Amino acid sequence: MNERLLTILLVEDNPADLELTLRALRKHKVSNPIAVARDGEEALDYIHMRGRFATEAPVPGLILLDIHLPKVDGIGVLREVKAHPVYRTVPVVMLTTSQEETDIRTSYELGVNSYIAKPVNFDKFLEVVGRIDLYWLLTNVAPPAARAAPKDRRPSGEGPDE
C-alpha cells in the first residue's frame, strides 16, 4: 500500500470559516496536504484538473464541502463528484452551517458520506474536526483512487486547459 499522506480537498468560501478549519486541523496535528477551493467552480476545476489545478490535483482521500458556495453551490459540486468515474468513491463530508432538512436530505440522496453542522463554539468545532481527522483520515481505509500514485485522469483527448 502507498504510504503517502492523502490530500484533503477543503471547499470553503468564507475566509473566517476557512481559517478556523485550517487552525483546527493544525491543532490536531493533521499533516496531510490540504488543497483549498474557495467556491464551487474552483472545486470543479480541481476535480476536472482545470485552471490553477491543471497540473496538480491529486485525488483526495477526503473532501470537506460547504453547501453555501458562490458560482456553484455545494449540492452541485457533490452531484458532479458522485458522477465522476474517479471521484465517486472519495468520501465527502458536508461541513456546513446549514441545518435545513432539504439540504441534509438532498446531500444524502446524492451520496454524501457524512453531514456535519458546524458548531459556532470554537472548542466544539475543534472537537468535531478532531473526530473527522480520527475517523476519515486515520481509521477509514481510503478508496483505491486516493491511495494510488498521482496520474493524469483526464479523459483521452482533453488537455490541461480544455
Summary of the structure (lengths in Angstrom):
residues: 162
radius of gyration: 15.0
end to end distance: 32.9
largest distance: 48.6
contacts: 475
relative contact order: 0.18
helix: 42%
strand: 13%
